[in-house]
Amino acid sequence: MIVAAPTGVIYQNQSGGYSCAQYTQEGYLVPLFGSGLDEELREIFVGELRGWGIRGHDWSAELLDRLRAAVAELSVYRSARHNELR
């Protein structure tokens, strides 16, 4: 996840599946962890959207709810010293 902030570091990623859209975001890169998260995201982006992630930019409310639920399962370490997930 990239947390938007004025850091002077800009991340760029090719997104949108076959659309090859180039997005940039300035901020902090934060590694995320989640059990089974990749499976649901793969089902959404590869299965249902068939690799066209930004196809028309018109996603159904149900699809957005599924995406939000998958992202809600993310965990981030709140303390490297204590190895605690949050």
Phi and psi in degrees as GROMACS dihedral restraints (atoms count N, CA, C in turn):
[ dihedral_restraints ]
;  ai    aj    ak    al  type     phi  dphi    fc
    3     4     5     6     1  -110.4    20    10
    4     5     6     7     1   121.4    20    10
    6     7     8     9     1   -91.7    20    10
    7     8     9    10     1   117.2    20    10
    9    10    11    12     1   -64.1    20    10
   10    11    12    13     1   127.7    20    10
   12    13    14    15     1  -165.5    20    10
   13    14    15    16     1   153.3    20    10
   15    16    17    18     1   -77.5    20    10
   16    17    18    19     1    80.0    20    10
   18    19    20    21     1  -101.9    20    10
   19    20    21    22     1   -17.2    20    10
   21    22    23    24     1    84.7    20    10
   22    23    24    25     1    -3.8    20    10
   24    25    26    27     1  -105.2    20    10
   25    26    27    28     1   124.1    20    10
   27    28    29    30     1  -116.2    20    10
   28    29    30    31     1   126.3    20    10
   30    31    32    33     1   -99.5    20    10
   31    32    33    34     1   140.4    20    10
   33    34    35    36     1  -127.6    20    10
   34    35    36    37     1   140.7    20    10
   36    37    38    39     1  -143.1    20    10
   37    38    39    40     1   139.8    20    10
   39    40    41    42     1   -81.4    20    10
   40    41    42    43     1   124.0    20    10
   42    43    44    45     1  -131.1    20    10
   43    44    45    46     1   179.4    20    10
   45    46    47    48     1    83.1    20    10
   46    47    48    49     1    17.7    20    10
   48    49    50    51     1    61.4    20    10
   49    50    51    52     1  -128.1    20    10
   51    52    53    54     1   -70.0    20    10
   52    53    54    55     1   -11.5    20    10
   54    55    56    57     1   -72.8    20    10
   55    56    57    58     1   -21.6    20    10
   57    58    59    60     1    54.3    20    10
   58    59    60    61     1    43.9    20    10
   60    61    62    63     1   -74.9    20    10
   61    62    63    64     1   141.8    20    10
   63    64    65    66     1  -105.8    20    10
   64    65    66    67     1   118.3    20    10
   66    67    68    69     1  -115.4    20    10
   67    68    69    70     1   147.1    20    10
   69    70    71    72     1  -128.4    20    10
   70    71    72    73     1   151.7    20    10
   72    73    74    75     1  -150.4    20    10
   73    74    75    76     1   131.0    20    10
   75    76    77    78     1   -89.8    20    10
   76    77    78    79     1   136.4    20    10
   78    79    80    81     1   157.8    20    10
   79    80    81    82     1  -155.9    20    10
   81    82    83    84     1  -102.7    20    10
   82    83    84    85     1   135.2    20    10
   84    85    86    87     1   -90.1    20    10
   85    86    87    88     1   123.0    20    10
   87    88    89    90     1  -120.3    20    10
   88    89    90    91     1   117.2    20    10
   90    91    92    93     1   -65.5    20    10
   91    92    93    94     1   140.0    20    10
   93    94    95    96     1  -120.2    20    10
   94    95    96    97     1   154.1    20    10
   96    97    98    99     1  -134.9    20    10
   97    98    99   100     1   143.1    20    10
   99   100   101   102     1  -167.1    20    10
  100   101   102   103     1   131.8    20    10
  102   103   104   105     1   -74.0    20    10
  103   104   105   106     1   121.6    20    10
  105   106   107   108     1    76.2    20    10
  106   107   108   109     1     1.8    20    10
  108   109   110   111     1   -61.2    20    10
  109   110   111   112     1   -43.6    20    10
  111   112   113   114     1   -60.0    20    10
  112   113   114   115     1   -35.2    20    10
  114   115   116   117     1   -63.6    20    10
  115   116   117   118     1   -45.7    20    10
  117   118   119   120     1   -69.2    20    10
  118   119   120   121     1   -40.5    20    10
  120   121   122   123     1   -64.7    20    10
  121   122   123   124     1   -39.2    20    10
  123   124   125   126     1   -63.6    20    10
  124   125   126   127     1   -41.4    20    10
  126   127   128   129     1   -61.8    20    10
  127   128   129   130     1   -40.2    20    10
  129   130   131   132     1   -69.9    20    10
  130   131   132   133     1   -55.1    20    10
  132   133   134   135     1   -80.1    20    10
  133   134   135   136     1   -37.5    20    10
  135   136   137   138     1   -92.5    20    10
  136   137   138   139     1   -44.3    20    10
  138   139   140   141     1   -73.1    20    10
  139   140   141   142     1   -66.5    20    10
  141   142   143   144     1   -73.3    20    10
  142   143   144   145     1   -46.0    20    10
  144   145   146   147     1   -85.6    20    10
  145   146   147   148     1    -7.1    20    10
  147   148   149   150     1    52.9    20    10
  148   149   150   151     1    38.4    20    10
  150   151   152   153     1    84.6    20    10
  151   152   153   154     1    -1.6    20    10
  153   154   155   156     1  -103.9    20    10
  154   155   156   157     1    69.8    20    10
  156   157   158   159     1   -60.7    20    10
  157   158   159   160     1   -29.2    20    10
  159   160   161   162     1  -112.2    20    10
  160   161   162   163     1    20.1    20    10
  162   163   164   165     1   -47.7    20    10
  163   164   165   166     1   100.9    20    10
  165   166   167   168     1    73.0    20    10
  166   167   168   169     1    -4.4    20    10
  168   169   170   171     1    56.2    20    10
  169   170   171   172     1    19.9    20    10
  171   172   173   174     1  -116.8    20    10
  172   173   174   175     1    88.5    20    10
  174   175   176   177     1   -96.8    20    10
  175   176   177   178     1   142.8    20    10
  177   178   179   180     1   -69.2    20    10
  178   179   180   181     1   158.3    20    10
  180   181   182   183     1   -60.8    20    10
  181   182   183   184     1   -37.7    20    10
  183   184   185   186     1   -63.7    20    10
  184   185   186   187     1   -43.4    20    10
  186   187   188   189     1   -65.1    20    10
  187   188   189   190     1   -42.3    20    10
  189   190   191   192     1   -63.3    20    10
  190   191   192   193     1   -38.8    20    10
  192   193   194   195     1   -63.1    20    10
  193   194   195   196     1   -41.2    20    10
  195   196   197   198     1   -63.5    20    10
  196   197   198   199     1   -42.1    20    10
  198   199   200   201     1   -64.1    20    10
  199   200   201   202     1   -44.2    20    10
  201   202   203   204     1   -61.8    20    10
  202   203   204   205     1   -40.0    20    10
  204   205   206   207     1   -65.0    20    10
  205   206   207   208     1   -39.9    20    10
  207   208   209   210     1   -65.7    20    10
  208   209   210   211     1   -43.1    20    10
  210   211   212   213     1   -68.8    20    10
  211   212   213   214     1   -31.7    20    10
  213   214   215   216     1   -63.8    20    10
  214   215   216   217     1   -19.6    20    10
  216   217   218   219     1   -81.0    20    10
  217   218   219   220     1    -3.2    20    10
  219   220   221   222     1   -66.3    20    10
  220   221   222   223     1   147.6    20    10
  222   223   224   225     1  -127.3    20    10
  223   224   225   226     1   150.1    20    10
  225   226   227   228     1  -134.4    20    10
  226   227   228   229     1   142.8    20    10
  228   229   230   231     1   -68.6    20    10
  229   230   231   232     1   123.6    20    10
  231   232   233   234     1   -88.7    20    10
  232   233   234   235     1   -15.9    20    10
  234   235   236   237     1  -151.3    20    10
  235   236   237   238     1   113.8    20    10
  237   238   239   240     1   -65.9    20    10
  238   239   240   241     1   -31.5    20    10
  240   241   242   243     1   -67.5    20    10
  241   242   243   244     1   -38.0    20    10
  243   244   245   246     1  -104.0    20    10
  244   245   246   247     1    -0.2    20    10
  246   247   248   249     1    54.6    20    10
  247   248   249   250     1    43.3    20    10
  249   250   251   252     1   -99.0    20    10
  250   251   252   253     1   132.2    20    10
  252   253   254   255     1   -90.1    20    10
  253   254   255   256     1   146.8    20    10
